[in-house]
């Protein structure tokens, strides 16, 4: 079953949604959008109460070794910046 919700890019609302999911037995999030919203329930991911797959943020805070319940879709902002500068200098 797939459930869609809109947190309106509001960190408090995002956390409420995630807590509601956990209460309903939903334990996976797909394509979490935004660093501020994701950060507001990062503790729940660290505690392995919910898994986050393919968050859109490349922020370094989400690239910690203890975040084993998070799988990334994109490179980190650092890696993206490095690749962009390398490409620009090479071309």
N, C-alpha and C positions, 0 to 999 in steps of 0.2 A: 504494500500500500504506500502510495506517495501522498504526502501532505504538504501543501504550500501555505506559507504565512508571510505577511508583510510586517516587518518590524519598523517600517518607516524610517530606517536608518537611525533608530533611537536605541541606544545601548540598554536602557532599562527594559524597554519592551522586548528587545532581543532576548535578554535573560529570562524574562517571564515566559516567552515562547518556548525556550529550551527547557525550562523547569516543567512546563506543562507537557512537553514531549516525554520527558523522563517519567513523569507521573503516569503517562499513558502507555509506557513500555516501549516507546520509540527511543532507540539508542544510536542512531546514525543521522548525521546532517550532511547534506550534499550541497556544495557550492555556497558556502557561507560568504556573504558579501560585506566587506568593510572592516578595517582594523578596529575602530572604536567599539563596534558591536561585538565582534569576535573576542576582543579583549575582556569584555564584561562577563563572559562565561568561560574564560580560559581555565579558571580553577576547576570547573566541572570536567573539562577535557583532561587536565592533569590528574584528577582523581579517578579518571576512567569511567565516569558516569555516562559519558556520551562521546562518540567519535565524530570527528570533523573531516570530511573528505573534500579535497579540492577547494580550499578557501581561496578567494581571489586576492587576498593581501600578500604582499611580498615582504612585509615588515619583519625585521630581525627578531622581534619578541616571539614570533611564532615558529622560529627555527631552533628551538632548544632541544637537546637530546632527551629530556624527560617528557617531551610531548609525543609519546609513542602512539597516541590515539588520534594523530593528525597526519594526513597524507596530502602532500602539496601537488598542485596542478602546474604552478608556474615557478620560475626561478625567484630567488630573493631579490629585493630591490638592489642590493649590493651587486649581485651577479648580473642583473640586467644593466646596471650602470656601467660596470666593467666591460661587458660585451659591447655596449653602445659606443663607449669611448674607443675601444680597440678597433671596432669597425670604422668609426669616423677617422681615426688616425691612419688606418691602412688604406682607406679610399681617398 
